[in-house]
Amino acid sequence: MHLALQLIGVGSGDEVFCSTLTFIATATPITYLGAKPVFIDSDRTSWNLNPDLFREALEKRAKIGKLPKAVVIVHLYGQSCDLDPILEASNAYEIPLIEDAAESLGASYKNRSPGSFGKIGIFSFNGNKIITTSGGGMLVSDDQKLVEKARFLATQARDPAPHYQHSEIGYNYRLSNVLAGIGRGQLRVLEERVQARRHNFEVYQQALGNLPGIEFMPEADFGKSTRWLTCLTIDPAAFGADREQVRLALAQEKIEARPVWKPLHLQPVFADCECIEGAVAQELFEYGLCLPSGSNLTDEDLERVTSAIAQIHKENR
């Protein structure tokens, strides 16, 4: 992400539009370059960046001559953003689009892979992702010059000379050959991993979908989600317990569940950053819970989780 922003030309004093419902690693590279993120709320259809708010924000900024240098969108929890209207708005104002596809490898948007639409796409192979090299990631682009520049910067910006000469500051952002080989091997089982994650979701939905106050993260009709994580929201008035009570009760059973991402505009480190609306993301954080979703979960594991949640409802209704 750092390289992507640098390649786009983001620098000191610039603003970059960014999804607010995401992990902090989406936005911190903006600050590495002296720029400032402007966060945008989610929509309810996909939980991703709201295309209408994005378009309206660009229209307002254009009128005052203060357009952002770039926009970073996130394909959250295995589901793509609604890319067509986002691309239409960004192209209209010539704003480069960077896709954070760290959580969406294996997903689709209108039969095409998220991360392949914008100027640059970013993928993650961290240990918790659907396939992994234990760490590291990947930058992709159709722009050959950008790719060549990215390789140059990622390998300490060494000039083409027989001695070690450097005219620019570079970075050691290389993925080792060994880890790349592991990643290429895991690509062969990507679809199997996607099916395993979607199976998890189907079991959870069948077992819990009829409980009062439970709503699962929707799957937008413009694509296919990997269901990298199965996420749901809990209405405490209907369910009988709130998200945190459920999380803690699961922890007592040695079942790890986590709240959905805390919106970045609520993070102390970004307290002085602008957010365009934000109520939807805040609500999803307040009520949202991520359930165990590993590709190797057995039906017995899933039943243990669903039984525990059903018991929590029974005890609190």
DAMO-V966360 format. One record per residue. RES is the residue in one small letter. SS is DSSP state (alpha for helix, beta for strand, coil for the rest). Layout:
res: [RES/RES]
ss: [SS/SS]
This chain:
res: [m/h/l/a/l/q/l/i/g/v/g/s/g/d/e/v/f/c/s/t/l/t/f/i/a/t/a/t/p/i/t/y/l/g/a/k/p/v/f/i/d/s/d/r/t/s/w/n/l/n/p/d/l/f/r/e/a/l/e/k/r/a/k/i/g/k/l/p/k/a/v/v/i/v/h/l/y/g/q/s/c/d/l/d/p/i/l/e/a/s/n/a/y/e/i/p/l/i/e/d/a/a/e/s/l/g/a/s/y/k/n/r/s/p/g/s/f/g/k/i/g/i/f/s/f/n/g/n/k/i/i/t/t/s/g/g/g/m/l/v/s/d/d/q/k/l/v/e/k/a/r/f/l/a/t/q/a/r/d/p/a/p/h/y/q/h/s/e/i/g/y/n/y/r/l/s/n/v/l/a/g/i/g/r/g/q/l/r/v/l/e/e/r/v/q/a/r/r/h/n/f/e/v/y/q/q/a/l/g/n/l/p/g/i/e/f/m/p/e/a/d/f/g/k/s/t/r/w/l/t/c/l/t/i/d/p/a/a/f/g/a/d/r/e/q/v/r/l/a/l/a/q/e/k/i/e/a/r/p/v/w/k/p/l/h/l/q/p/v/f/a/d/c/e/c/i/e/g/a/v/a/q/e/l/f/e/y/g/l/c/l/p/s/g/s/n/l/t/d/e/d/l/e/r/v/t/s/a/i/a/q/i/h/k/e/n/r]
ss: [coil/alpha/alpha/alpha/alpha/alpha/alpha/alpha/coil/coil/coil/coil/coil/coil/beta/beta/beta/beta/beta/coil/coil/coil/coil/coil/alpha/alpha/alpha/alpha/alpha/alpha/alpha/alpha/coil/coil/coil/beta/beta/beta/beta/beta/coil/beta/coil/coil/coil/coil/coil/coil/beta/coil/alpha/alpha/alpha/alpha/alpha/alpha/alpha/alpha/alpha/alpha/alpha/alpha/alpha/coil/coil/coil/coil/coil/coil/beta/beta/beta/beta/beta/coil/alpha/alpha/alpha/coil/coil/coil/coil/alpha/alpha/alpha/alpha/alpha/alpha/alpha/alpha/alpha/alpha/coil/coil/coil/beta/beta/beta/beta/beta/coil/coil/coil/coil/coil/coil/coil/beta/beta/coil/coil/beta/coil/coil/coil/coil/coil/coil/coil/beta/beta/beta/beta/beta/coil/beta/coil/coil/coil/coil/coil/coil/coil/beta/coil/coil/beta/beta/beta/beta/coil/coil/coil/alpha/alpha/alpha/alpha/alpha/alpha/alpha/alpha/alpha/alpha/alpha/beta/coil/coil/coil/coil/coil/coil/coil/coil/coil/coil/coil/coil/coil/coil/coil/coil/beta/coil/coil/coil/coil/alpha/alpha/alpha/alpha/alpha/alpha/alpha/alpha/alpha/alpha/alpha/coil/coil/alpha/alpha/alpha/alpha/alpha/alpha/alpha/alpha/alpha/alpha/alpha/alpha/alpha/alpha/alpha/alpha/alpha/alpha/alpha/coil/coil/coil/coil/coil/beta/beta/beta/coil/coil/coil/coil/coil/coil/beta/beta/coil/coil/coil/coil/coil/beta/beta/beta/beta/beta/coil/alpha/alpha/alpha/alpha/coil/coil/coil/alpha/alpha/alpha/alpha/alpha/alpha/alpha/alpha/alpha/alpha/coil/coil/coil/coil/coil/beta/beta/coil/coil/coil/coil/alpha/alpha/alpha/coil/alpha/alpha/alpha/coil/coil/coil/coil/beta/beta/coil/coil/alpha/alpha/alpha/alpha/alpha/alpha/alpha/alpha/alpha/beta/beta/beta/beta/coil/coil/coil/coil/coil/coil/coil/alpha/alpha/alpha/alpha/alpha/alpha/alpha/alpha/alpha/alpha/alpha/alpha/alpha/alpha/alpha/alpha/alpha/alpha/coil]
